[in-house]
Amino acid sequence: MLHDLIQTLTLQKDDGPITAVRLVKGYDNSYAINAAGQLTALSIGNSKLKKLVLGKDAEVLEYLYLSGSESLTEIIFEVPLPRLTRLYLNNCAIKEITIPKGFRSLQQIYLQKNRLTKLVFEGDCPVLVLLDVSENQLDRLSFHTGFRALKYIYADKNTLKRIIFNRSMRLLNTLHLAQNQLTELAPFLSEVETMETLYLQGNQLRRIDREIWDTDRNCWNTMKGYLTSLNKANFTKEYLHEAKMILIGNGEVGKTSIRLKLLDINAPLPAKEDRTPGLDIVPYTIANLPGTQTGLPESTSFTFNIWDFGGQGKYREIQQLFCSRKSLYLYVTSYDDTVAHNELYIGYEYWLAMANAYNNDSGQHSPVIYVQNKNDIGKRSINEEDVKNKFGNVEEFIKISCVDIEQFAALPKLIAKSISKISDDIFTVQYSSEWLGAKEDLNQLKSQGTNYISKEEFITVCTRRGLNADEIRAWLAVLDRIGAVIYFGDNEKLKDWIVLNPIWVKDAICKVIDFEFYDDIATLKPDFLPKIWKEYNEREREKLLELLISYHFCYEEKGNFIVPALFTEKQPNYPPYLADFDCEIKLTYSPFLPAGTLHKFMVKLHSKIYNELRWKKGVVLHDGATNTYAEVTERWQEHSIYIRLKDDKGQHPLWEEIQKTLLALNDDLKTTKLMPLDFEVYCFYNNKWKAKADIEDVCMLDSTNIFRFMFDLPTPTKEYIPKQPIPLPDKAKLSIIFLTADPENKNHIRAPAQKQIIADTISDAFEFYDNLNTKYNEIGSHTVGKDIVHITVHGIPDQLFFVHDEHKERPNPVPSDYLCKQLEKTKEVKELILLIACDSETSAKKIVDKGLTKYAVGTTIAISPKAAVDFSEKFYKLLKKSPMEIESVFEYTCYELNQDKYRAKHDDGEFYDYSKVFKLLKKTT
């Protein structure tokens, strides 16, 4: 009884006009009553209730919260509760529940994570807005005509075979129905104007192509168009009966020979020079498939589009652009497909993992036929059991010879037999004849030599066939997913461009890969493009370049484009301070590490590449703000990315950015290729690789563990002691120019004093020049040919103050951009520019970004004259001993100043942290 339940609860009171919901919402173990003493609200989270019967004493109940009552198996409504607005019964153990007629105020029902096998509405719920029954065991949902207000239904992770909607439900907005057993969906949903969100992944819709709905993202846009076509009065159903057959494997194993023999068994074998450059596509039709195989009343034909991938290593990066699910993969090898015969050989694990990555649906991968070719020349044993244990999607093994026609004849039969393994709906998917007609029109354009069209032209083709806007949007998405066209809908510069001929795109990319006039850093210069793409017009070249950028194939640098795929194999030498790293992390990918992952990673983070330390299989990153480093390398044979981190303070801020970038690349493939790609994180700890979850337990107990940064745990800051600069026996004699706008030593910057200290410190170790009356329009002429330029003036953010050209007593504010223009006259200050002025960091950064010097020093705040003098004196003393070690001299200067108990103070009495006030910026290329 309700009276018994409230004996130990807290009564909530409020003096103003209230509702019961407001009283107890958010207050566990509480209740509310009205003036008549009737219970109006009850909140008992995580109770020990096993059964609850609600009778007459609950008739005025407005709010009921029993969430988390894990022993509650039964709740019975003896009477309707006409005032109840919210019902919270989630995370209980209820198996069945009946909602009687008369719940006219009920707005929200939460029943997720119970054991529900039955939910019955005996009447309507006219104001019900939200129903959540996710993660139960329901096999049916049925709604009466009175659910007009219902907007949100969450019913994912049940066993639903059917949902009965009614046409009065015109406010539906969100349906979460993933991971059920639905075989059909009500076509009327396309008429509901408020619908925005639909999730269906993991169901069994038989007559709707999985490319429309089987994704972990919202599929409403494509599903709406398909359902719209079903609602047409003149709708004619037709079958697509088309799929890809993708030939994969190393070069020179006979993939092209197999393709030719499938089309014509008497075709001559190709010469070696005719091997496939990256990709070729041809149709291959199998006629008269019997109804016993297809499940259709009549025999039918089926067309494969054979995609023959070149096996050369340099093309692997672009192959995944054209892979897709709903394909049959032929992995082709041969007796001489070994490391001994082919220096570019990679094992079957890579190729089969790539095919395995493309799921048709949950639990079913694209099938593979394992073909061993050249059986007439030699044979090699295959451990079939081992292969199948690793890759369950390998359906068949066959040994053939393209020379022996009788042996080869077994392959077409095996291909025909394997069609049904591609997808459980491969023969039953239906489309509107109008949709397929539009596809045929596009194929006709392609056969006439049209390689691409605009989106407006695509819309025109579809409109002529009777498709409306929703159908056109859906059909374009499907054609892109199955590889019939290539569409770049998310790219602002390419979204109006639809490629009809994938080979045309492949050829363009291959021409870049094969171009022979690169230097050793793979620089694609704009004036190369007319040579590479001779047969393309200027507009096409612009689009293709944007395509390369869109695919993260290259990045822009100083007006050129850098192509990581063409970097040298040789790892560059590291500077001494990168001789070791603090910790090592490994990301192991499943089901495989896509070719080019590291190259795309370099493109995304190219602004952080350190000193051109980049090569085909690795890169070093640097974060200037924190002076931290990361080495990222790829070992595709292990399906892994290795990361080494260096940070003297133990915080490792680059880790988060690296992980975020790699996850984003995974998400790109999940979105465009519907590929379930993930990686596991491992840490090298105590000379062993340990899973990240295991390391977390260690880090919670050990406050000094080096991997605490991975879990946002406080990391003890260790004292950073930089290495002292190494004195050089044969010191180069550097030239220094000291510039200031304070000739009379009156402006509180003590510039002449600084000048004298510098001159005394360096003695005759440097060529020293000065100009204490520097005019703003003469800066460049003073710095020509100098190794180091030292500027001491007043400053504010983005401006420095020099002498006016007419009135030397009047300071002239010089913007950073103008300062850079003046310095451009020097071509480049060879080593360093010091801006010992207040707030000069912005100016220093612009100088470095424009490539006007190797290093620049700026200050992050307003500094005192003592700080400026102290820094200058320490810096030049060290520089005198080690004139070529700018970075280590700078770091040790700041370190030594910070150890000095008499170091400069702020106006508020606090000491400067020189390593934060003075910043060294470095040219990255």
VEXKOLVO-823224 format. One record per residue (C-alpha): residue in three letters; x, y, z. Coordinates in pm, whole numbers, plus 32768, in hexadecimal, padded with zeros to 4 digits. Layout:
BEGIN
ALAXYZ ...
//
This chain:
BEGIN
MET800080008000 LEU807581637FB7 HIS803081CB8121 ASP812E80CD819B LEU8236813F80A0 ILE824382A78118 GLN82798264828A THR83F382888270 LEU83F98393815D THR8424850C816B LEU82F685EA8134 GLN834487078044 LYS829088548085 ASP827989987FC6 ASP81C28AD78021 GLY81768B4A7EBE PRO809E8ABC7DA8 ILE814589737D52 THR812088297C9E ALA817B86D97D31 VAL828286AA7C26 ARG833787E37C90 LEU832F87747DFA VAL83DD86267DE2 LYS849786327C98 GLY860686037CE9 TYR85C185A27E55 ASP85EE842F7E97 ASN851D838B7FA9 SER841B84A07FB5 TYR82A984D57F7E ALA81A685EB7F62 ILE803A86087FCA ASN7F2286FA7F72 ALA7E4287C0805E ALA7D5E86928081 GLY7E8085BC80F5 GLN7E8984EF7FB3 LEU7FD484767F26 THR802D853C7DEC ALA819C84E67DB3 LEU828383CC7E1B SER83F9839C7DE2 ILE84A0825C7E5C GLY85D882167D91 ASN869280CC7DBC SER8585803E7E9F LYS85697ED47F14 LEU84017EB47E99 LYS83A27D6C7DF4 LYS823A7DBE7D98 LEU81667EF97D94 VAL7FEB7F0D7D70 LEU7F5980657D2C GLY7DE8808B7D83 LYS7CF481997DEB ASP7DEF823C7ED7 ALA7ECB828E7DAA GLU7DC383327CCE VAL7E4A84957CF6 LEU7FB8842C7CCC GLU806D85167BDA TYR81D284977BEE LEU825983387C32 TYR83CF82EC7C40 LEU844481887C8E SER857A81777BAE GLY868D80887C16 SER85A97FA57CE0 GLU86587E6C7C67 SER85797D787D24 LEU84327E127CA5 THR839A7D0C7BBC GLU822E7D737BB7 ILE81637EB57BB9 ILE7FE97EA87B9F PHE7EFF7FCC7B57 GLU7DAC7F6B7BEE VAL7D1D80B57B76 PRO7D8F81B47A74 LEU7E5A82D87AF9 PRO7DC583FE7A39 ARG7EB485047ACE LEU7FFB84447AAA THR80EB850479C5 ARG8236844A79F1 LEU827782DB7A32 TYR83DD82707A81 LEU840980F57A90 ASN855880CE79E1 ASN86687FE17A5D CYS85757EFB7B10 ALA851C7D8B7AD0 ILE83B97DAE7A4B LYS83547CA1794F GLU81F57D1578EC ILE81357E577915 THR7FD87EC878B0 ILE7F7780377898 PRO7DFA804C78C9 LYS7D1C81377808 GLY7CFB828B78AB PHE7E63830678D0 ARG7E01844E782B SER7F1E852378C4 LEU804384347893 GLN815C84E477D4 GLN82978412780E ILE82CE829D784E TYR8426821178A2 LEU843A8095789C GLN8598805D7810 LYS86767F467896 ASN85697E657927 ARG85127D0178BC LEU83DB7D6377FE THR83477C617715 LYS81F17D077706 LEU81767E6F770A VAL80017EA976D9 PHE7F487FF476B3 GLU7DD47FA876F1 GLY7D748101767E ASP7E08823D75F4 CYS7EFF832A7699 PRO7E9F846F75ED VAL7FBD85497676 LEU80D384447685 VAL820C84E175EB LEU832483EE7643 LEU833982757669 ASP848281CB76C1 VAL847B804B76C0 SER85E080157646 GLU86AD7EE776B5 ASN858D7DFB76FF GLN85067CBD765D LEU83D37D4375A9 ASP837B7CA1745D ARG82547D84740C LEU81DE7EEA7440 SER807F7F5F73E8 PHE7FE880BB73FE HIS7E77811273F7 THR7DE782407345 GLY7E0A831E7476 PHE7F8283517475 ARG7F77849573B0 ALA8077854D748B LEU8180843C7488 LYS82CF84C67406 TYR83E883F27491 ILE83F782767497 TYR852F81C9751B ALA8513805474E2 ASP86717FEA747B LYS87087EA074F3 ASN85CB7DD47507 THR85547CB2742E LEU84487D797376 LYS83C27CCC7243 ARG82A97DC3720A ILE82387F21726A ILE80D27F867222 PHE80B480FE71FB ASN7F7581B871AB ARG7F4F82CF70AF SER7EE783CA71B9 MET804C83CF7240 ARG80AB85027176 LEU8197859E7275 LEU829684847278 ASN83F7850D727F THR84E9840372FD LEU84EE828872DD HIS860C81C17376 LEU85D1805F72F8 ALA87317FD772CC GLN878E7E71732C ASN86367DD472FA GLN85A57CD77204 LEU84C47DB67134 THR84857D3B6FD3 GLU83BA7E646F57 LEU83757FD16FA1 ALA8230808E6F75 PRO823D81576E2E PHE815882616EC5 LEU827C82E76F93 SER82F183A76E60 GLU81B184756E7B VAL820384E46FE0 GLU829186416FB1 THR83278654710F MET8402851B70ED GLU857785657112 THR8626843B71AE LEU862382C67164 TYR871581B671D5 LEU86EB80577145 GLN88417FB07148 GLY883D7E3D7193 ASN86DA7DF0711B GLN866C7D057005 LEU85B47DE06F0B ARG85A37CF76DE1 ARG85387DCE6CBD ILE85EE7F106D0B ASP875D7F266CB4 ARG883A7F2A6DE9 GLU88F8804D6D53 ILE87C5811F6DA7 TRP87A080C56F17 ASP88B17FE26FA3 THR899080EA7041 ASP89D3815B71A5 ARG896882BA7140 ASN881C835F7101 CYS879482CA6FBC TRP865283926F9D ASN86BC84626E71 THR86F6832E6D98 MET85D682626E28 LYS84DF837C6DF2 GLY852D83856C80 TYR8507820D6C5F LEU83BC82046D1B THR834183256C45 SER837782526B0D LEU82AD81336BA7 ASN8185821B6BE4 LYS816582796A75 ALA802F81F469CF ASN80EB8180689A PHE820C80E1695E THR82AB7FC2689E LYS839B7EE0695B GLU84D97E6C68B4 TYR860E7DB5692A LEU876A7E476914 HIS88237CF6690E GLU89757D9E68FE ALA8AAD7D9B69D7 LYS8C237DCC69CC MET8D227CB969A0 ILE8E6C7D456A21 LEU8FB27C9B69C1 ILE90BC7CD76AC8 GLY921C7C566AFF ASN93887CA46AB3 GLY94077D05695D GLU94517C01684E VAL93797AEA68DF GLY92897AE767B5 LYS91607BBE6820 THR91467C5E66C8 SER915A7B066623 ILE90387A8D66F9 ARG8F697BBD669D LEU8FA77B876529 LYS8F5A7A12653E LEU8E137A4E65F9 LEU8D9F7B2E64DE ASP8E217A4663CD ILE8EB978F8642B ASN8F7478F362DF ALA900C7A4E630A PRO91887A5F62EB LEU924A7AA0642A PRO92D17C036457 ALA943F7C5D643A LYS94F87CC86574 GLU94F87E346508 ASP937B7E2A64F4 ARG934E7DF7666A THR92437EC96712 PRO92B28029677A GLY91E9804E68BA LEU90897FF0684D ASP8FB87F766729 ILE8E3F7F39671D VAL8D747E5C6630 PRO8C157DBF6645 TYR8BF37C456659 THR8A967BA86640 ILE8A307A4E66BA ALA88EE79DE660D ASN87D778EF666C LEU880678CF67DF PRO86FA77D96856 GLY85E278346944 THR8660772D6A38 GLN878E780D6A70 THR86E979646A5C GLY859B791B6B01 LEU84EC79C769E0 PRO83D97926690C GLU84A2793967CC SER860B79106766 THR86CB7A56675A SER881A7AE966FB PHE89117B9B67DE THR8A1D7C996782 PHE8B6A7CC5682D ASN8C367DFC67F0 ILE8D977D726800 TRP8E827E6268AF ASP8FE57DEF6863 PHE90D37E93695A GLY92407EB568FC GLY93147E0F6A07 GLN943E7EFB69FC GLY94837F8A6B53 LYS947480F56AE8 TYR930680CF6A80 ARG928380306BC1 GLU9239817D6C60 ILE913481D66B5B GLN9090807E6B44 GLN8FBE80A56C7C LEU8F1881D46BDC PHE8E6380E36AF6 CYS8E217FBD6BE1 SER8CC57F896C6A ARG8BEF7E876D13 LYS8AF47DB76C53 SER8C187D346B88 LEU8CB77BE66B38 TYR8E317BEE6B69 LEU8F1F7B0D6AA9 TYR906C7AFD6B5B VAL91627A8A6A51 THR92B679F66AA1 SER939F790369EE TYR94B4780C6A31 ASP95BB791C69F6 ASP95087A246AC7 THR961A7A316BCE VAL97197B226C5B ALA98277A6E6B94 HIS977A7AB86A47 ASN96E17C0D6A96 GLU978C7D1A6B64 LEU963B7DCD6B88 TYR95917C946C0F ILE94A37CB16D33 GLY93F97B896DD7 TYR92937B166DAE GLU92427BA46F07 TYR92427D086E80 TRP91627CBD6D56 LEU906A7BE26E12 ALA90587CD86F32 MET90067DEC6E38 ALA8EEA7D1C6DA7 ASN8E7B7CBC6F05 ALA8E557E2C6F5E TYR8D2A7E596E7B ASN8BF87DD26F30 ASN8AB47D8F6E78 ASP89FD7D8E6FC2 SER8A2F7D2E712C GLY8AE57BE4713D GLN8B0A7BBB6FC5 HIS8C407C296F08 SER8C7B7C446D96 PRO8CCB7AE26D20 VAL8E207A876C93 ILE8E8F797A6B9E TYR8FFC791F6BD5 VAL908A78E06A78 GLN91E178466A3E ASN9240788868D3 LYS9353780467EC ASN930876A06857 ASP939C7628670B ILE94F576AD676B GLY9512765868D9 LYS945176196A19 ARG946C76916B7D SER93B275FC6CA3 ILE92AD76D36D53 ASN9253769D6EC1 GLU90E076CE6E84 GLU907E768E6FEC ASP916E779A7067 VAL90EE78966F66 LYS8F8078556FC0 ASN8FCA786E7133 LYS905779CA70F8 PHE8F5A7A366FEF GLY8E0679907004 ASN8D927A496ECE VAL8E6D796D6DED GLU8D5A78946D5B GLU8E1877C06C5E PHE8F77775C6BF1 ILE8FC777086A89 LYS910276C069C0 ILE90F5771E6851 SER91C27763671C CYS9169786F661F VAL9224779E651D ASP9162765A655F ILE8FFA76A364F4 GLU8F6E757165A7 GLN900775DB66F0 PHE8F91774166C3 ALA8E2976D96677 ALA8DF4768367E6 LEU8E1D77F0684E PRO8CE6788667A1 LYS8C127771683A LEU8C9A77BE6993 ILE8C5979346961 ALA8AEF78F16900 LYS8AC378146A2F SER8B4F79256B14 ILE8A5E7A3B6AB0 SER896779EC6BC5 LYS8A807A0F6CC5 ILE8AAD7B806C6E SER89777BE86D2F ASP88377B436DA5 ASP87717C3F6CD8 ILE88467C306B9C PHE872C7B9F6AC9 THR85FF7C3B6B7B VAL86547DB06B89 GLN85617E776AB7 TYR856B7FD46A28 SER847A80AF696E SER849A808667F7 GLU84C0820067EC TRP85F781EF68C8 LEU869480DE67F6 GLY863A819E66BD ALA86FB82CB673D LYS882481E76782 GLU88148162661E ASP881382C76598 LEU894E830F6660 ASN89F181D365DA GLN89998245647B LEU8A45839364B6 LYS8B7682DC6539 SER8B8381F5640A GLN8B7F832B632B GLY8CBB83AA63D4 THR8C27848D64DE ASN8D07846C660D TYR8C4D855766F5 ILE8B198631670C SER8AA4874967EF LYS89A987086902 GLU88B187DD6842 GLU88DA86F46717 PHE88A885C767FA ILE8766865F687F THR86F1869A671A VAL8733852D66BA CYS866F84B267E9 THR855385AD67C0 ARG851A8539665A ARG84E283DD66E8 GLY83E0845F67E1 LEU84AB846C6923 ASN8458857E6A1D ALA855486366AF7 ASP854F85356C13 GLU857D84156B22 ILE869B84C36A6D ARG875285006BB5 ALA872783936C1C TRP878983036AC9 LEU88C483D66AB8 ALA892E835B6C11 VAL88F381EF6BAC LEU89AA820F6A5F ASP8AD382A66B15 ARG8ADA818D6C18 ILE8ACD80766B17 GLY8BDB811E6A46 ALA8B05816F6917 VAL8B6582DE693A ILE8C5283A56A15 TYR8BB484C86ACE PHE8C5985C16BBB GLY8B2A864D6C6C ASP8BE286CE6DA0 ASN8CF087846CDC GLU8C9688EE6C99 LYS8D6888FF6B59 LEU8D0187AA6AD1 LYS8B9787836B3F ASP8B1B87ED69E7 TRP8BF086E1693B ILE8B84857868FC VAL8C7D8487685F LEU8BE4837F677C ASN8D2782D26720 PRO8DFC8260684A ILE8F1781F6675E TRP8F36836066EE VAL8F7883C36859 LYS905F8299688E ASP912B82F6675B ALA9153845B67D9 ILE91D583E9692C CYS92BA82E26891 LYS935383EC67B1 VAL93B684AE68E7 ILE944D83756985 ASP9509831D6845 PHE958A847B67FC GLU9708846D67EF PHE977485D26837 TYR974D85EB69AF ASP9867864D6A93 ASP98AE85826BCA ILE979C86256C9A ALA968485D06BA5 THR962F87366B48 LEU951B875F6A49 LYS954788BA69B7 PRO94218968690F ASP94DD898267C5 PHE94FF880467C5 LEU938687D567A4 PRO9367882A662F LYS947A872A65EF ILE93DF861C66CA TRP927B86536653 LYS92B786AC64E9 GLU916A862C646B TYR90A086E46575 ASN902E884A6552 GLU907889566655 ARG8F2689376700 GLU8F5087BC671B ARG90AD87E667A9 GLU902488CD68B6 LYS8F1C87CA6912 LEU901686AB6914 LEU9105876B69F2 GLU8FEA87B36AE2 LEU8F94863F6AD4 LEU90F885E56B3E ILE90DC86DA6C5E SER8F8486506CBA TYR901384EF6CC8 HIS912C85706DAB PHE922085076C9B CYS92EC86476CB1 TYR9306878E6D6C GLU936588EF6D0D GLU94B189826D7A LYS95378ACF6D00 GLY946E8AC46BBF ASN94CF895B6B6E PHE942888116BC5 ILE94D987046C8E VAL947D85976C42 PRO94D784B66D6C ALA94A5837A6C9C LEU95DD83DF6BDB PHE96C084226D04 THR980883676D0D GLU981A82166DBE LYS994F82856E81 GLN991883096FE0 PRO99D084567012 ASN9AD084897125 TYR9A48851B7269 PRO9AEE86397328 PRO9B9685D37473 TYR9A76864D754E LEU9992854E74A4 ALA9A79842C74EE ASP9979839F75E1 PHE980783BF7635 ASP974883A2777D CYS9641829C772A GLU95BA81C47612 ILE9454817575AA LYS93D0808574A4 LEU9282809673EC THR92237F42735C TYR91157F577251 SER8FFB7E647210 PRO8FB27DD17117 PHE90E07E727068 LEU91AE7FAE7048 PRO913980586F06 ALA925280B26E17 GLY92A682236E29 THR922782586F8C LEU936F82F66FFB HIS938383CC6EC0 LYS922684576EFE PHE928B84917066 MET93B7855E6FF0 VAL92D4862B6F10 LYS91E6867B702D LEU92FE86DD711C HIS93F987667022 SER941388B370DD LYS94B787F871FE ILE95BA87357134 TYR970B878471D0 ASN983587F270FC GLU97D487196FD1 LEU97FD85DD70A3 ARG970B851B6FC7 TRP973483E46EF6 LYS965482DF6E58 LYS9618821A6F98 GLY963C832270A6 VAL9631848A7118 VAL96A2855D7240 LEU95AF866172C6 HIS95F7878F739F ASP950C8867746B GLY95AE89BD7482 ALA94D38A3C759D THR954289267689 ASN968C88C475E2 THR9623875675D4 TYR966D864F74CD ALA95D185147441 GLU9650840E734F VAL953F83567291 THR959A822871BD GLU94D8812270FD ARG950A7FAA70F6 TRP93F77F337011 GLN94697DC77025 GLU94067DD47196 HIS92CC7EA47151 SER935F7FA37242 ILE93C1810E7272 TYR94DB814D736B ILE94F68295742C ARG961B830F74FD LEU95F0844975CE LYS96E685417663 ASP968586497761 ASP976C86BE7876 LYS963E8717794A GLY959185C77922 GLN94478655789D HIS946185DD7732 PRO935886C27697 LEU93998638753A TRP930584E57598 GLU91A18566759C GLU91C8860D7449 ILE926684D773AE GLN915383F47431 LYS904184E673C9 THR90D085007267 LEU90E983877238 LEU8F87835772BC ALA8F0D845E71C5 LEU8FB0839C70A6 ASN8EFC8264711F ASP8DB383217127 ASP8DED83916FBF LEU8DFD82246F51 LYS8CD381C87029 THR8C0982D96F81 THR8C7A82B36E19 LYS8CBE813B6E11 LEU8BDE80C26F2E MET8D1480136FB1 PRO8D187FA97123 LEU8E7F8017715D ASP8F0E803972BB PHE905580247378 GLU90C17FAF74D0 VAL91BA807C759A TYR92E67FD6763F CYS93F9806B771B PHE955F7FEF7736 TYR95827FC078AC ASN96887EF47969 ASN97107E75781D LYS95BD7DE877B7 TRP94997E6176E9 LYS93677E8B77C8 ALA92037EEB7767 LYS91A2804C77C2 ALA90937FCF78B3 ASP91977F097977 ILE927F80367988 GLU9164810D7A13 ASP914E802F7B47 VAL92C580577B7D CYS92B481D17B4E MET919E81F57C50 LEU9284815C7D56 ASP93CF81F17CE5 SER93DD836C7CEB THR952B83697C33 ASN94C5828B7B0E ILE952E832479C4 PHE93E282CB7919 ARG92FE838E7A08 PHE92D3849A78FC MET920283A37830 PHE90F0839E7939 ASP90E7850F7999 LEU918E84B87AE2 PRO926F85C17B80 THR93D685887B15 PRO94E785F37C06 THR95A8870B7B62 LYS971486AF7B58 GLU982387B37B55 TYR98A287F079F8 ILE9A1A881979E4 PRO9A7E8858787B LYS9BC487D677F4 GLN9CD788D777F7 PRO9D418954769F ILE9E7688A27621 PRO9F9A899275E9 LEUA01889857485 PROA19289887454 ASPA17F8A2B72FE LYSA0868B41733B ALA9FFD8BF5720F LYSA0178D707231 LEU9EAE8DE67229 SER9E488F4B71DA ILE9D5A8FFD72CA ILE9C9F91447294 PHE9C0A91F673C5 LEU9AE792DD736C THR9A2D93C77453 ALA9967950D7454 ASP99F69591759D PRO9B3B964A754F GLU9B2D97257688 ASN9AD89605777A LYS999C96C077E7 ASN988195D17797 HIS989994DE78BD ILE990993BF77DE ARG9A7E93E97830 ALA9AD6939C76C7 PRO9C36943476CE ALA9C7B9374780F GLN9C0E92337763 LYS9CE5928A763A GLN9E1792BD7717 ILE9DDB917C77D9 ILE9DBC90B67695 ALA9EF591567603 ASP9FBB910C7742 THR9F358FA97757 ILE9F838F3975F7 SERA0D38FED75E9 ASPA1738FA47499 ALAA0C18E547469 PHE9FC18EF7737F GLU9FB2900B7281 PHE9EE59110733C TYR9E2A923A72A7 ASP9D2C9327733B ASN9C3C943C72E1 LEU9B9F94EE740A ASN9ACA95D67338 THR9A1594DA7259 LYS990A95717179 TYR97E094977122 ASN982094AC6FA9 GLU9990944A6FC9 ILE996993047089 GLY999F92276F5D SER9AD692DA6EDF HIS9B8192B47034 THR9B4A913B7044 VAL9BC790D06EED GLY9CBC8FAF6F08 LYS9CAB8F967084 ASP9C9D8E4D7140 ILE9BF08ED77274 VAL9B12900B7292 HIS9AD2908873F5 ILE99BA918B740E THR9975923B755A VAL98529334754E HIS9703937375F2 GLY95EF928C757C ILE947E923C758F PRO93CF910A74F7 ASP941590FC7380 GLN94D69249737D LEU963792C673CE PHE969E943573F9 PHE97BD94C17328 VAL983E962272E0 HIS976A96ED71F1 ASP981D974270AB GLU97EA98BB70E0 HIS97D298EE7259 LYS98BA980B7315 GLU9829986A7468 ARG96D297EC7400 PRO96AB966D740F ASN960795CC72E3 PRO953094917311 VAL958F9390720A PRO9497927271CB SER952B911471B9 ASP94C990EF704C TYR958F922B6FF3 LEU96B791B070BF CYS96AF906E6FF4 LYS96AC91356EAF GLN97E091EF6F20 LEU989090AE6F81 GLU983D90146E30 LYS994390FB6D9E THR9A4A90276E51 LYS99C78EF16D9C GLU99FC8E376EE4 VAL9AA88E777033 LYS9B848D457040 GLU9B588CCF71A6 LEU9A898D9A729B ILE99B98ED372DA LEU998B8F3B7448 LEU986D902B7495 ILE98BB909475FA ALA9784916A7617 CYS963B914F76D3 ASP9531906A7639 SER960790167509 GLU959F8EA874E0 THR94A68EF673C7 SER95AF8FB27303 ALA96AD8E977334 LYS95B38D9572C0 LYS95648E547181 ILE96D78E797133 VAL97098D017153 ASP95CA8CA57099 LYS963E8D766F71 GLY978B8CBB6F6E LEU98608DEF6FB3 THR99468D3F70AA LYS99848BEA7144 TYR992B8C5A72A5 ALA98848D817349 VAL985E8DDD74B9 GLY97318EA27532 THR96988EEF7683 THR953C8E8A76F5 ILE95038FB077E6 ALA9585910B783C ILE96E490DE78CB SER97BE91B079B0 PRO991092417944 LYS99BE915B7A40 ALA99219025799F ALA9991909B7847 VAL9AF590E078BD ASP9B108F9A7982 PHE9A948ECC785E SER9B818F747767 GLU9CB28F487847 LYS9C728DD77890 PHE9C168D88772A TYR9D4D8E1E768B LYS9E378D86778D LEU9DBC8C2D7729 LEU9DAB8C8375B8 LYS9F178CEE75C0 LYS9F788B88761C SER9E7D8AD97536 PRO9E258BC7741B MET9D728AC77341 GLU9C8E8A34744E ILE9B778B33745B GLU9A6C8A4E74F3 SER9B3B89BB760D VAL9BD48B11765A PHE9A788BA67677 GLU99F38A8D7753 TYR9B1D8A96783C THR9B0B8C117855 CYS99A68BFC78D6 TYR99FE8ADD79BE GLU9B248B927A5F LEU9A608CD67A88 ASN99478C177B35 GLN9A418B867C2F ASP9ABC8CE07C92 LYS9A0E8D527DD1 TYR9A538EBE7D74 ARG99A88E9F7C23 ALA98C28FB47BA6 LYS976F8FF57C3F HIS961E905F7BB6 ASP958591A17C36 ASP94B390D07D27 GLY95EE903C7DC1 GLU95D28EE37D22 PHE97068E597C71 TYR970F8E277AFB ASP970B8CC77A6D TYR98028D107956 SER97A58BD17899 LYS96418C577877 VAL968D8DC67844 PHE97938D947733 LYS97268CB57612 LEU98048C1D7506 LEU974E8BE973BE LYS97DF8B1472AB LYS97B08AF77135 THR971A899D70FC THR979589626F98 
//
